[in-house]
Amino acid sequence: MVMETPSPEENHVSQKYDKVLQQIVDYVFHYKIDNEKAWKRAKLALLDALGCAVATAASNEDCRKMIGPVVEGTTVPNGARVLGSNFELDPTKAAFDNGLLIRYLDHNDAFIGAEWGHPSDNLGAIISVMDWLSRKGIPQRPRLSDLSSKTGIEPSTTPPYTLRILLTAQIKAYEIQGCFQIRNSFNKVGLDHVILVKLASTAVVSWLMGLDYAQTLAAVSQVWQDGNPLRTYRQAPNTSPRKGWAAGDACMRAVHLALLTRAGQPGAPSVLTAPKWGFYATTFRGSEFSLPQPFGTWVIENVYFKIVAAEAHGITAIYAALQLCRIFADSGINPRKDIARIDIRTHSAAKTIIDKSGPLNNYADRDHCMQYLVAVALLKGSIITPEDYKDDSPWASDTDVSELCSKIVLSEDESFTLEYNDPSKRQMTNGLTVTLKNGKVLDEIVVHHIAGHPLSAETEAEVISKFKRHMSSMFEEFHVRAALEAIEDDDIAVHDLVDLFVMRK
């Protein structure tokens, strides 16, 4: 992995901008990826996100109502395709729709740190822009190995955009978002993590669209001038479906900012550090961003895949609950009648995000509630699914679920929080202890990590199996095989790849 040297012209321009903006754009323009593990994990993450989008389009009516042209019947010639549909749209609306489809069911990959987020959210912008450019026949960006630092970055005359270029943009978007997440807590100032989706997507789609170094700096500076989203739609008492389309909104805005900059709009060089009016002073309580390490490929190599459609911090609790189900069956314990209390030892992020009490008002409320995840798993006796969060799900109105939820108490275990923040572990551990009405206390069940964790040997096989299940909701088996074969062809044109994930007219 090599960081190539910026040209003198780029150095001159970058010195006018806040240092962290320089670091982002230097990375996007000059970092050469030569890590085979990173390429392999990027393909797995891309498959996972594409499968999530198809499954959402096939199963969720609320989501289907939000995709498509703003003006009904509008079709954009050579426009970007919307995954799992037959829509052809301008790249901004397509970025919203594809970002929405990837994210809506809370089933795409995740990355943890001081901030929590989902790096594959960026694919809504990346896929839409690359599909649009590929269909228009615009030449692709050259690979970094073909670039001369003396002449700077210029579009080449090579064939249309390929999968390899998509993966390059994907790896870099993951890295930008994830490195910011590790030490910078936006939730503590009330902001939602999709601000980082907008940041990473703006940086890479600017590069993809052919903006030069100075223009990309300007575009990235625009991100911080926006009124960025409050986290309130992810937290009680206002948890709402917006958390499912917030990433699509960030993707759409990223594409729009890149287009505005391409049209000549200037940037704000000291947007972060300006006294009184900069982002640090107005929004980040005077603190500055801290990056744990130089940008590379670490995030894509350590991303967490969600095999279960549930808020990531509660998934190990679901698996602990399933172990308890087997104990209940062997011991004749009825979870509807015999449980007095359930104590959950957990980490600080779970306490903050998914510890809830009282009524749960909608799908978004339920899938972000530890008590609901555990109660349904115990009563159902199997893995929770997206259907279990819906308003018309029998679990949503089951009084036994509500009663069991009221008996579940979360407490932070500092050792679990330390494991969560340890870069060598990054575990979302949960431990469940059940107290029965007869006074008996069952042995605690602790689960540190499961398939989907970067340390699990089962992750790749489970992600491929999940992809096949998702694709089968819309496509026949031969089509799924074709998609799996296509992802191994680095030179496939992006629009040909996307065509495997859309409906035929």
N, C-alpha and C positions, 0 to 999 in steps of 0.2 A: 504494500500500500504506500503510495507516494503522493505527497502534496507538491504539485509543480509550482514554480516560481511565478508570481504575478508579474506582468509587464510594468515598465516604468510609468506608462500612462495610467494603468489601473492603480498603481501605488499612489499616484498624484491625486486621483479622484477619491480613493478610499480614505485618505488622510482627513478629508473634510467631514467624514461620517463617524458616528459613535463606533467604538472599537468592536463591540459585539456584532454590529451589523457587518462590519468588514470581515469578521471571522466567518459569518454565515456565507457571504457571497464568495469569499475566497474558497471555501470548501466546495460550494456548488460548482464553481468554474474550474477548479484546479486539482481536486482530489481524484486520483486514479484508483479504482477498486480492482484489486487482484487477489481477493480472498475467496476461494472456492466455497467455503462454508457460507459466506454471505450471499453469494449468488443462489446457492441451493435453498437457503432459508427464505430468500426473497420470493422464489418461485412457489414455495409452499404457502407463504403468507398471501401471495396473489391469488392462488387457487382458493384458499380459504375465504378471502373477501369476495371473490366472484361467486362462489357457492352461496355465501350468505345473502348476496344481492338477489340471486335467482330464487332462493327459498322465500325471501320476504315478498318479492313480486308475486309469487305463486300463492301465498297463504294469507297475506294481510290486507284486508279491504281498506282500512284507514290509510295505509301507506299508498295503495293504488290511487286513492282519491287525490293525493298530492303530486303525483308525477304526471308528466305530459306538458304540452305547451300552455303558456299562460292564456293565449287566445285559442280556443278550441279549434282543431282542424289545421292549425299551422304546421307546416313541415319545412324544414330548412334543407335545401339541396346540399348534399355532402356534409350534412351536420353530424354531430356526435350522436351515437346511439345510446339509448337508455337500456341498461341491462334488464333482462327478463321481460322486455316489452318490444313493441315495434315502433316506438317513437324515435324521430330524428329531430334534434333540437339544436339551438345555438349552444355554444360550449358553456355559457354561464348557467343556464337552466339545466342543462345536462349534468353539470357538476353538482348542482343541488340534488337532482334526482338520484344520481348514482351514489352520492354520499349518503343520502337518506336510505337507500336500499341496502347498502353495506352495513349501516349502523343500527337500523331501526329496532331489530329484535335483540340487540345487546348480545350478539353472538360472535362478533369479530374480535380479533386479537387485542391484547391489552399490554400495557407497560406501566410499571409502578415506580414510585419515588416520592419526593415531597409533594409532587402533583401526580394525579392519576389520569390516564388517558388511553387512547386507542390509536396507535400509529397508522393502522390501515384506513382510518378515516380519510387520510390524504389521497387515497386512491380514487376517490370520487372526482377530485380535480385532475389528477394526473391522467387517468384513463380517458376522461372526457376531452381534455385538450389534445392528447396524442391521437385519439381516434379522429377528431375533427381535422387536425393537421394532416394525418395520414390519408384521409379520404380526399382532401383537397389536393394531394400530391405535392405538398410543400416539402422541400428537402429536409432531411433530419439533421439534428445536431451531430457533428463529428464526435467520435469517441475521443476521450482525453488523450489517448496515445497518439492520435493524429494531429494534435494541436501544437502550435508553436507559440511559446510564451512571448516571443518577440513581436508577432503580428497580432496577438490577441485572439478573441473568439469570433469567428465568422461562420455563417451557415455554409455547409458544404454542398456539393452536387451529388451526394450519395443517394441511394434509393429511399423511399418513404420510411417513416419511423418504424423501427423494429422492436421486438420484445426486449432485446438487450438494452436499448435506450430507456424503455419503460422501467426496467429493473434498476437501472442506474438512478433514475429520478426517485424511484420508490425507496431504495436503500438510503439515499441522502435525506429524503423527507422524514423517514423513520428516525434517522440519526439526529437531525435537528430537533424534532419534537422531543425525543426521548432524553437527549442530553439536557434540555431545558427542564424536563420533568424531575430529574434526579434531585436537584437542590433548590428549585424555585417553586414556592408554593403560591399559586395564584388563588387557590381556594381560601387562603387565610386573609386575602383582601377582598373576598366576595366574588371573584371572577371565575368563570368557567374555563376548563382546560381547552376548549376548542379554539381559544385564542392562539394556541400553539399549532393547531391544524391550519389556521389561516396563515400563520407565519411560515411554516415549512412549505405549504403548498404554494404560497406566493413566490417563495424563493425558487423552487424547482420549475414551476410552470413559466415563470419569466424566462428562465434559461431555455426551456423547451420552445417557447414562442419566438426565440431569436433576439430577445432583448440583449443589449450589450451589458458589460460589467457595470457601467455607471447607471444605466436604466434599472438594472436589477437591484442595485443599492437603493435607488429611489423608491422602487416598488415595495421593498421590504420595510423601508421607513414609513410607508403609508399605513402598514398594518397597525402600528402603535398609535396612529392618529385617530383611528376609529373609536367610537364608543363601544367598548367590548362587552360581551354578554355576561350578565350576572349568573351566578351558580344557583340561584334560587329555584330554578325549574328542576334541579336534581335533589333538592332537600325538602324535608317536611317543613312547613305545611303546604308547600306549593309544588310538590313533585308533579310533573305533567308530561304529556307526550312530547313536548318540545325537546326534551333531552334526547329523543330519537332522531329529530331532524336538525338539531343544532350543528352537527358536523357537516351536514349538507349545506347549511347556511354559510358556514365558514369556507367550504370549498367554493361555493358560488362567489363569495366576496373576494377570495384569493384570485380567481380568474378575472373578475371585474377589475381589481386593482392592477393586475398585470396589463390588461387591455388599456386601461386609462393611462398607465405610464407609457406604454408603447405609442399612445396617441400624443405624447409630449408633456404630460403632467410631471412637474418636478417633485423631488423628494424633500424631506426635512432632515438635514444632516445630524442635528442634535436633538432629535425627537425624544430620545431617552433621557439625556443628561441636562437639557436646558433648565436653568433655575426657574422655579415657580411654575412653568408651563409644561415641562417635560413629563414623560410617563412616570419616571421614578418619583418625582416630586408630587404629582397630582394623584397617582394611583397606587404606587408600590411602597407607600409609607417611607419614602426616602431611601429605601434599600436599592442596591444594584444587583443585576443578574450575576449568578455564579455558575460557571460551567465546570463540571468535574474533571474533564479531560478534553484533549483536542478531538474534534470530530473525526470519526473513522467509520467502522462498520459494527460497533459493539451492540447497538440497539437491535438491529435486525437479527443478530445472532442470539439475542437473549429475550426476544419477545415471548409473551405468554399466549398460547392458543387456548381458546375457550371451547372445550368439547361439549360443555353444557351451556344452554342459553339461560344464563343467570348472571347477576352482578358478580364480578370476578372474586371479590373479597369474601363471598359467602359460599363459593363452590366446594371448598374442602369441608365446610359444615354440612352440606348436602350429603357428601360421601360418608361423613361420620354418622349422619342420621340413618343412612341405608345400612350401615353396620349394626346400628341399634335395632333396626327392623328385624334383622336375623336373630338377634338376642331375644327380642320380644316374642318372636314366633316360637323359639325353642323353649322359652320360659312361661308361655301362656299369658303374657302381659298384653293387655288391651290398651293401645295408646289413646283411645278415645275416653277411657274411663279411669285408668289406673295411675296417670301421671299427676304429680302434685307440683313439680317445678323442673325446669331445665336450665342449668347454668352453662353459659358458653364463654369460655376463655378465648379471647381473640386479640387482634392487634388494633392499634389506634385508628388506622384508616377505616376498618370495618365499623368501629364505634361511631365515627364521624358520618359515614356515608349511609349505612343501612340499618342502624339501630333505631327502630320506630315503635311507637305505641299508638293505640287507638285505631279508628277506622282507616281502611285503605280505599282510596277513592277511584282508582283507575289502574290500567295495565302498568303504567310507569311506576305507580306507587308500590304495586305488588312485587315487581321484579327487582325493586331496590329496597327490599325489606328482609333482613335476616330472619326475623321471626316467621314470616310467611314462607320463605324458602324451606326452613327446617320443619315447620308444622305440616306443610303439604307433603314433603318427602316422607315424613313419619307416617302420615295417614294413608298416603297413596302406596307407599312401599316400593316406589321406583323413581327413576330420575324425573325431575320436573321438566316440563316442556313449555314452549311459548303459549300453547293453548291453555295452560293452567293459569295464566295471568289475565286472560280475557275477562271482560265483565260478565259474559254469559257462561264462564266456566263454573261447574258445580262447586269447585273449591272456593271460588270468590264469595259465594253466598252460604257456605257450609258453616254453621254456628260452632261446630267442633273445631274448625280451623281457627276461628276467632278466639275461642276459649283457650286453645293451646298456645296461640300467639301471646296471650296475656300472661302465660306462665313462664315465658322464656326471658331470661335476664342475661344481658351481655356485660362483661367486665374486661377491661384491658389487662393483658399480661405483658409486662414490659419486655420479657424475654422474647415473646412473639413479635413485638414491634421491632426489637433489635434484629431478629432474623429477617423480618420484612425489609429492613433498610440495608442489610448486609449484601453488598454486590455479589458475593460468592454464593449466597443462598437465595435471597429474594423470595422467601416463602410466605404464603398467605395462610398461616396455620390457624386452625380452629380446634378447640377441644370441648366436647359435650359431656356433661354429667347430668344424669336423670335421677331425680328423687321421686320415689313412688308414694302414693297416699298411705301405704302401710308403714312408711318410715324408712324403707330400705333404700340405700343409695347405690346405684349401679356404678361399676368401674368406669372411669372417664375414657372416652374414645377420642383420641387425638389424631388428626390427619394433617401432615405438613405440606405435602404436594401430591398432585395426581398427574395423569397423562395430560399434556398440554404445557406443563412446566418445561423450561429449556433443559433441565437436568434429567427429564424422564426419557428413557429409551423407547417408550411406547408412543411418543408424541407424533412422529411423522405418520405412522400407520393409522393412528386415530384421526388425524386431520384429513388424510386421504379418504378414510371411511366416511367421515362427516361430509366431505365434499360430494361423494357419490350419493349419499342420502339426499342432500340438498338439491343436487342436479336432477335426481329422479323425480322430483316434484313437478318438473316441467318437460324433461327430455327423456328419450329412450336410451337404453344402455349403449347402443352403438355410438350415439352422439356424445355420451359421457366419455367413452373411450377416446374418441377423436379429440376432445378437449384436453384430456390428460396427455395425449401424444403431442398436441400442439404446444403445450407449455414447455416441452423439452427442445423446441426449435427456436434458438436464440435469434434467428434471422427472419422469423415470420413477421409480416407486416402487422402493425397493431390493429388495423381495421379488420384484417382477416381473423385475428384472434378474437376480437370483440364479437364478430359475427357468429361465433360459436356460443355466445351467451345471450343472444337476443331471440325474440320470437320471429318466425317467418310471417310475412304479411299474407 
